[in-house]
């Protein structure tokens, strides 16, 4: 599938953490032409299996997204909300949203107009408590359709920019699901003996639970996790951001140095530029949960640089995405039986 089209389609499918059924089925359908078997587990993680006789390898990117949840309804019908995952309230005023109530409802996020703010209020950033969702309905109609606990997704289309750049919501981490898919498509034309499990994991944004349970079930010899990292933006700290145009491979105590060295070797062989990130403690990705599954799973982390993370305009470079997929496929093809022993030496 053409990558940009896949991203447009898959980022439009709702999949808030803990309620990922719709996007899980969409991703499973995309995986099926490339896999020997595809299943959706009890938590709505998608697991695509390409059978092999070599080491069992889990390749993981998460499919869930951040969003909102109804917390209260005011007397005038305004909907108050809380977060599902990490949502910055500063990005919300003026946002269009979908409320998944008894009916699917469109709304907008509103706040007190700047003309009505006091001087003290003008000096503060928006807080979640300052915002509400207006559904354009009478209070009676709102209360008949909406209840506390209904989920709310942000509604923003994908924007194509110049130079192969793409911006939209949920690129964290559906862009890395696209990397999994593109790697599978490449592997159809390559020789590999590894026993490969491609996992689109659920519930990463609230704790990595899909990766944890999937790794327990698969019991891999080792794992590759794909997630996004921060691309360079004005004013950002230099050591925490990376060039938008090339994949990143992390180094740190949660990550296996042997696999990281093999990944770097493969990148050099196929002329993929690989940036280095130092992660001194936990990675805040699915790698943390896979690494400590069962008796431990040696894990390596590949990251795609993205600007404006956890906003509705997460921006990526399609060339960097394709290079990440090329690297992942080549890494899978390079896996040998001897790695299972050498990884412990």
MODA-V560611 format. One record per residue. N is the residue number from 1. PSI is psi in whole degrees, 0 to 359 (none if undefined). OMEGA is omega in degrees with one decimal (NA if undefined). D_CENTER is the distance of its C-alpha to the mean C-alpha in Angstrom with 1 decimal. Layout:
BEGIN
n & psi & omega & d_center
N & PSI & OMEGA & D_CENTER
N & PSI & OMEGA & D_CENTER
END
This chain:
BEGIN
n & psi & omega & d_center
1 & 141 & 177.1 & 19.0
2 & 130 & -167.4 & 19.0
3 & 315 & -178.3 & 15.5
4 & 319 & 178.3 & 16.0
5 & 318 & 178.3 & 17.2
6 & 316 & -179.3 & 14.4
7 & 321 & 177.5 & 11.9
8 & 317 & -177.7 & 14.5
9 & 314 & -169.9 & 14.9
10 & 331 & 177.3 & 11.5
11 & 344 & 178.2 & 10.2
12 & 349 & -177.7 & 13.6
13 & 128 & -178.7 & 13.3
14 & 145 & 179.0 & 12.9
15 & 54 & 178.8 & 10.7
16 & 149 & -177.7 & 11.0
17 & 127 & -179.6 & 10.7
18 & 351 & 180.0 & 13.8
19 & 59 & -170.4 & 14.6
20 & 14 & -171.9 & 12.3
21 & 314 & -176.0 & 15.4
22 & 312 & -178.6 & 15.4
23 & 329 & 176.9 & 12.1
24 & 316 & 179.6 & 12.8
25 & 322 & 178.7 & 16.2
26 & 318 & 179.7 & 15.1
27 & 320 & 177.1 & 12.9
28 & 319 & 178.0 & 15.8
29 & 322 & 178.8 & 18.1
30 & 326 & -179.1 & 16.5
31 & 329 & -167.2 & 16.5
32 & 319 & -179.2 & 20.2
33 & 344 & -174.9 & 22.1
34 & 352 & -171.0 & 20.8
35 & 157 & 172.6 & 21.2
36 & 330 & -179.2 & 24.2
37 & 140 & 175.1 & 22.7
38 & 134 & 176.7 & 19.6
39 & 159 & 175.0 & 19.3
40 & 125 & -173.9 & 17.3
41 & 185 & -172.8 & 18.1
42 & 336 & -179.3 & 19.4
43 & 359 & -179.0 & 16.2
44 & 28 & 162.0 & 14.5
45 & 144 & 178.0 & 12.5
46 & 132 & -178.6 & 13.4
47 & 112 & 176.2 & 15.5
48 & 131 & -173.5 & 17.1
49 & 125 & 169.3 & 20.2
50 & 109 & -171.1 & 22.1
51 & 142 & 176.2 & 25.3
52 & 169 & -177.6 & 27.0
53 & 353 & -175.8 & 29.7
54 & 203 & -179.5 & 28.2
55 & 145 & 178.5 & 25.9
56 & 121 & -172.9 & 23.2
57 & 130 & 176.3 & 19.8
58 & 127 & 178.9 & 16.4
59 & 120 & -162.6 & 13.5
60 & 131 & 168.6 & 10.1
61 & 145 & -173.5 & 6.4
62 & 149 & -175.9 & 4.7
63 & 350 & -175.1 & 5.5
64 & 165 & -178.3 & 6.3
65 & 159 & 173.5 & 6.8
66 & 161 & 178.6 & 9.3
67 & 206 & -175.0 & 12.8
68 & 168 & 178.8 & 16.5
69 & 140 & -178.5 & 19.2
70 & 128 & -179.6 & 22.9
71 & 332 & -178.8 & 24.9
72 & 162 & 175.4 & 28.4
73 & 122 & -178.8 & 30.5
74 & 168 & -179.4 & 33.2
75 & 329 & -178.3 & 36.7
76 & 5 & 179.0 & 36.2
77 & 357 & 176.5 & 33.1
78 & 137 & -176.4 & 30.5
79 & 121 & 172.5 & 27.3
80 & 154 & -171.7 & 26.1
81 & 162 & 171.6 & 22.6
82 & 182 & -175.3 & 20.4
83 & 150 & 160.2 & 16.7
84 & 104 & -172.0 & 14.0
85 & 187 & -172.5 & 11.8
86 & 96 & 178.1 & 12.5
87 & 124 & 178.6 & 14.0
88 & 117 & -177.0 & 16.6
89 & 340 & -178.8 & 19.7
90 & 337 & -177.7 & 21.0
91 & 353 & -166.4 & 18.7
92 & 326 & -176.7 & 19.8
93 & 131 & -178.6 & 23.5
94 & 357 & -178.3 & 24.1
95 & 141 & 169.5 & 20.7
96 & 142 & -178.5 & 21.1
97 & 160 & 171.3 & 19.6
98 & 128 & 177.3 & 20.0
99 & 123 & -179.3 & 21.5
100 & 81 & -177.6 & 21.3
101 & 206 & 175.9 & 24.9
102 & 331 & 167.0 & 27.8
103 & 157 & 175.5 & 27.3
104 & 119 & -171.2 & 24.2
105 & 138 & 173.5 & 25.2
106 & 143 & 178.0 & 24.3
107 & 176 & 176.3 & 24.8
108 & 148 & 176.8 & 24.6
109 & 121 & -179.3 & 23.9
110 & 168 & 176.5 & 27.2
111 & 168 & 177.2 & 28.9
112 & 132 & -178.8 & 32.5
113 & 146 & -177.5 & 33.7
114 & 332 & 179.1 & 34.3
115 & 337 & -175.1 & 38.0
116 & 358 & -179.0 & 38.2
117 & 145 & 171.4 & 36.6
118 & 165 & 178.4 & 39.0
119 & 322 & 178.8 & 39.3
120 & 317 & -179.6 & 37.6
121 & 326 & -179.0 & 34.6
122 & 339 & -177.4 & 34.2
123 & 355 & -175.5 & 33.6
124 & 149 & 170.2 & 30.6
125 & 159 & 175.4 & 26.9
126 & 139 & 169.3 & 25.8
127 & 160 & 178.6 & 25.0
128 & 325 & -178.0 & 23.3
129 & 342 & -179.4 & 26.9
130 & 352 & -170.4 & 28.1
131 & 159 & 177.4 & 26.0
132 & 165 & 177.5 & 26.4
133 & 128 & 178.7 & 25.5
134 & 120 & -179.5 & 28.4
135 & 0 & 178.1 & 28.6
136 & 28 & -176.6 & 32.0
137 & 163 & 173.3 & 33.8
138 & 153 & 177.9 & 36.7
139 & 322 & -178.6 & 36.0
140 & 319 & -179.9 & 37.5
141 & 318 & 178.2 & 35.3
142 & 312 & -175.8 & 32.1
143 & 339 & 176.8 & 33.2
144 & 340 & -175.6 & 34.1
145 & 329 & -171.0 & 30.7
146 & 141 & 175.1 & 28.2
147 & 159 & 177.3 & 28.0
148 & 133 & -178.6 & 26.3
149 & 348 & 175.3 & 23.1
150 & 142 & -177.1 & 22.1
151 & 155 & -176.6 & 18.5
152 & 126 & 176.9 & 17.8
153 & 151 & 174.7 & 15.1
154 & 141 & -176.3 & 15.1
155 & 102 & 177.7 & 16.7
156 & 132 & 177.0 & 16.3
157 & 169 & 177.0 & 16.8
158 & 136 & 179.6 & 15.5
159 & 124 & 174.6 & 18.1
160 & 128 & 177.5 & 19.4
161 & 177 & 179.2 & 20.9
162 & 162 & 173.2 & 23.4
163 & 34 & 175.6 & 22.9
164 & 25 & 179.2 & 19.9
165 & 146 & -177.0 & 17.6
166 & 136 & -179.8 & 15.3
167 & 142 & 178.1 & 14.1
168 & 179 & 177.6 & 12.5
169 & 160 & 169.1 & 10.3
170 & 14 & 171.3 & 6.7
171 & 334 & 166.9 & 6.3
172 & 97 & 15.1 & 3.5
173 & 25 & -178.6 & 1.6
174 & 338 & 174.5 & 4.9
175 & 325 & 179.1 & 6.8
176 & 334 & 169.0 & 6.4
177 & 322 & 175.5 & 7.4
178 & 325 & 176.0 & 10.1
179 & 316 & 176.5 & 11.1
180 & 313 & -177.5 & 11.8
181 & 316 & -180.0 & 13.7
182 & 323 & 176.8 & 15.6
183 & 317 & 175.9 & 16.5
184 & 315 & -179.2 & 17.9
185 & 322 & 177.1 & 19.9
186 & 321 & -177.4 & 21.3
187 & 339 & 177.0 & 22.2
188 & 337 & -179.4 & 24.4
189 & 11 & -176.0 & 26.8
190 & 159 & 176.2 & 26.6
191 & 129 & 174.7 & 28.4
192 & 142 & 177.9 & 26.5
193 & 351 & -177.1 & 27.9
194 & 148 & 176.4 & 24.8
195 & 104 & -164.0 & 23.8
196 & 131 & 175.7 & 20.1
197 & 110 & 179.3 & 17.6
198 & 116 & -172.8 & 14.3
199 & 124 & 167.0 & 12.0
200 & 102 & -166.8 & 9.0
201 & 150 & 177.6 & 8.9
202 & 165 & 165.6 & 9.4
203 & 28 & 175.8 & 9.9
204 & 321 & -174.1 & 7.8
205 & 346 & 179.0 & 8.2
206 & 9 & 175.0 & 11.8
207 & 6 & 175.5 & 12.7
208 & 27 & -172.2 & 11.1
209 & 326 & 177.8 & 13.6
210 & 320 & 176.9 & 12.3
211 & 319 & -179.6 & 12.1
212 & 311 & -177.3 & 15.5
213 & 324 & 178.5 & 17.1
214 & 317 & 178.8 & 16.0
215 & 322 & 177.8 & 17.3
216 & 317 & -178.1 & 20.4
217 & 320 & -178.1 & 21.1
218 & 323 & -177.2 & 20.6
219 & 60 & -174.9 & 22.3
220 & 159 & 171.2 & 21.3
221 & 321 & 171.4 & 23.5
222 & 175 & -170.8 & 20.5
223 & 153 & 170.4 & 16.8
224 & 124 & 177.4 & 14.4
225 & 140 & 175.4 & 10.9
226 & 130 & 176.7 & 8.5
227 & 176 & 179.6 & 6.1
228 & 159 & 172.1 & 7.1
229 & 177 & -172.8 & 10.4
230 & 127 & 172.9 & 13.0
231 & 162 & -177.7 & 15.2
232 & 130 & 174.9 & 18.8
233 & 154 & -178.0 & 19.9
234 & 132 & 176.2 & 23.5
235 & 355 & -179.8 & 24.4
236 & 149 & -179.7 & 21.4
237 & 130 & -172.0 & 22.7
238 & 323 & -175.2 & 23.2
239 & 353 & -176.1 & 22.2
240 & 5 & -177.8 & 18.7
241 & 157 & -171.5 & 17.7
242 & 159 & 178.9 & 17.8
243 & 137 & -174.5 & 19.0
244 & 339 & -163.8 & 16.7
245 & 6 & -178.1 & 18.3
246 & 148 & 178.9 & 17.7
247 & 161 & -178.1 & 15.2
248 & 140 & 172.9 & 15.5
249 & 126 & -173.6 & 16.5
250 & 152 & 173.2 & 16.8
251 & 136 & 179.2 & 20.1
252 & 174 & -172.8 & 20.9
253 & 339 & 176.9 & 22.4
254 & 351 & -169.9 & 19.5
255 & 146 & -173.0 & 19.2
256 & 122 & -176.8 & 21.8
257 & 328 & 178.8 & 24.1
258 & 312 & 179.8 & 25.5
259 & 323 & 177.6 & 22.3
260 & 320 & 177.8 & 21.4
261 & 319 & 178.7 & 24.9
262 & 320 & 178.8 & 24.6
263 & 317 & 179.3 & 21.4
264 & 323 & 177.7 & 23.3
265 & 316 & 179.7 & 26.3
266 & 318 & 178.6 & 24.5
267 & 318 & 179.4 & 23.0
268 & 318 & -178.1 & 26.5
269 & 325 & -176.3 & 28.1
270 & 11 & 175.2 & 26.0
271 & 44 & 170.9 & 26.0
272 & 123 & 175.3 & 22.4
273 & 129 & -176.9 & 22.2
274 & 116 & 178.3 & 20.2
275 & 153 & -179.3 & 19.8
276 & 135 & 170.4 & 20.2
277 & 135 & 176.2 & 18.5
278 & 122 & -179.4 & 20.4
279 & 97 & -170.5 & 18.7
280 & 340 & 178.1 & 21.8
281 & 225 & -180.0 & 20.5
282 & 157 & -174.2 & 17.3
283 & 348 & -174.7 & 14.0
284 & 33 & 174.5 & 11.9
285 & 180 & 176.2 & 9.4
286 & 342 & 178.6 & 9.9
287 & 325 & -177.7 & 12.8
288 & 322 & -176.7 & 14.8
289 & 325 & 177.7 & 15.1
290 & 319 & -177.3 & 15.7
291 & 324 & -176.4 & 18.2
292 & 16 & 176.0 & 20.4
293 & 144 & -179.0 & 20.3
294 & 238 & -178.8 & 23.8
295 & 11 & 178.8 & 26.0
296 & 138 & -180.0 & 23.2
297 & 113 & 174.9 & 20.9
298 & 132 & -169.6 & 21.1
299 & 145 & 173.2 & 17.7
300 & 150 & -174.1 & 16.6
301 & 122 & 172.9 & 13.5
302 & 134 & -176.1 & 12.6
303 & 143 & 176.6 & 10.7
304 & 120 & 179.1 & 10.3
305 & 134 & -179.2 & 12.1
306 & 137 & 173.8 & 11.0
307 & 152 & 169.4 & 13.6
308 & 45 & -176.3 & 13.6
309 & 146 & -178.3 & 10.3
310 & 38 & 168.8 & 10.0
311 & 184 & 178.6 & 12.5
312 & 3 & 179.9 & 13.2
313 & 44 & 176.1 & 13.9
314 & 123 & -168.4 & 11.0
315 & 130 & -179.6 & 13.0
316 & 169 & 176.9 & 12.6
317 & 120 & -176.4 & 15.4
318 & 329 & 177.5 & 15.6
319 & 318 & 178.3 & 18.0
320 & 323 & 177.0 & 15.8
321 & 313 & -179.7 & 13.2
322 & 323 & 177.2 & 16.3
323 & 323 & 176.6 & 17.7
324 & 319 & 178.4 & 14.7
325 & 320 & 178.1 & 15.2
326 & 318 & 178.5 & 18.9
327 & 316 & -178.1 & 18.7
328 & 317 & 179.3 & 16.7
329 & 315 & 179.9 & 19.3
330 & 323 & 177.0 & 22.1
331 & 316 & 177.8 & 21.0
332 & 319 & -179.3 & 21.0
333 & 335 & -177.6 & 24.4
334 & 347 & -175.0 & 25.8
335 & 134 & -179.7 & 25.3
336 & 160 & 178.4 & 28.8
337 & 323 & -175.2 & 30.4
338 & 338 & -179.9 & 31.8
339 & 328 & -178.0 & 28.5
340 & 328 & 177.5 & 28.7
341 & 315 & -175.7 & 31.8
342 & 333 & -177.7 & 31.3
343 & 339 & -178.1 & 28.1
344 & 357 & -177.1 & 30.4
345 & none & NA & 33.1
END
